[in-house]
Amino acid sequence: MGLKINPAPTFEFDAQLTVPGAAQAATVRVTARHKGREALAAWMESAAGSTDPAFLGAVFSGWAGVLDADGAEVPFSPEALARLLDAYPAAGRELLEQYLAALTESRRKN
């Protein structure tokens, strides 16, 4: 596979989010915006790695696997992201760390 000089504007990755009391993490398929080196540095400096919904909302643009009480998919929105981050205290840090890993680390097959 070749390397495109202009990367796709978005990419997807599976985020593992802690669910208090659950034996294993929940998996959410996240759509995120690509940031180049300079844009990533500026974004990180803008809030010093905050897990604030507005800061994280600047890079996340969609998801699958977030459900309401009836088991229906919850569409991504800034308000839904804020509710998720409020309900699951570890989610902001986990999303930030996993975004950075997905953006900067190559996929490796064992």
N, C-alpha and C positions, 0 to 999 in steps of 0.2 A: 504494500500500500504506500502510495506517495504522500508527501506532506504538502498540503495546500498553503500557500503563502498568506491567504486570507481565510482564517478559520470560520466555521459556521458561527452565526451570531448567538445561537443557543445550543446547549447540549443537555443530555439527561443522565442522571445517575440515581442509584438506589441509596437512600439515606436510611440508616438504622437509628430509630429513635426510642429512647428509654420510656417504658410504660411502668410507672410505679406499681409494684406488687406482681408484675407479670414475670414469668420465667424467662421470656426472651423479648428482644426488642421488636418493635413494629417496623415494617418496611414501607417506606413511602417513596414512590418514583417522582423525582423532582426535576423540573425543567429550570435550567439556570442560564443566565446570560454570560457569555464569554467576556473576559477582560484581559487585555494585554498587560504586559509588565508594568508600564507606567500608569495605566488606568487602575490596575489592581492596587498599586502602591498608594495612589491618591485616594481610592475608596477606603482602604484600610486606615489611612491617616485621618480620614474625615470623621471617624468615630472611634478610633483606636480599638478596633475589634469588638465593638459593641454588639450586643444581641438584641438591640432595639428593633421592633418590627419595621420601622421606616428604613433603617440601615440594611437589614436583611432583604427587605422588599425591593431594594435597588438591584439585586441580582437574581432573585427568584421570580419566575413568571408563570409557573404552573406546577401542578402536582397531580398524582393519582394515588389512591389508597388512603385518603383522609375521608372518614365516614361520619355521618351524623348518628344520632341515637337510634335511628331506624335502619341503619346500615346502608343508607344511600350516599353516594359520592358527594362531597362538599366541594363546589367549585373554588378554585383559587381566587383570592381577592386580598387586598391589603387588610381588610377587616377579619377575614378568616385566618390569615397568618397571625394577626395579633391575638385572636382567640386561642389558636393552637399554642403559641408561645406562652400565653398566660396559664393555660391548662396544664402544660407539661414543662416545668421549670428547666429541665436539662435540654430541651429541644433547641433552643437558640444556639447554645454552645456547640451542640452536636451538628446542627445544620451548617454553622460557620466552618467548623473543622473539616467536615466532609466535603463541603463545597471547595475549600482550598485544596484538599487532597485530590479531588476529581479534576480540578483545573490544572494542577501542577505535577501530578504523578502519572507516569505511564501505566497502562494496564499490562500486567504481566501474567502469562500463563505458566503454571508449574508443570 
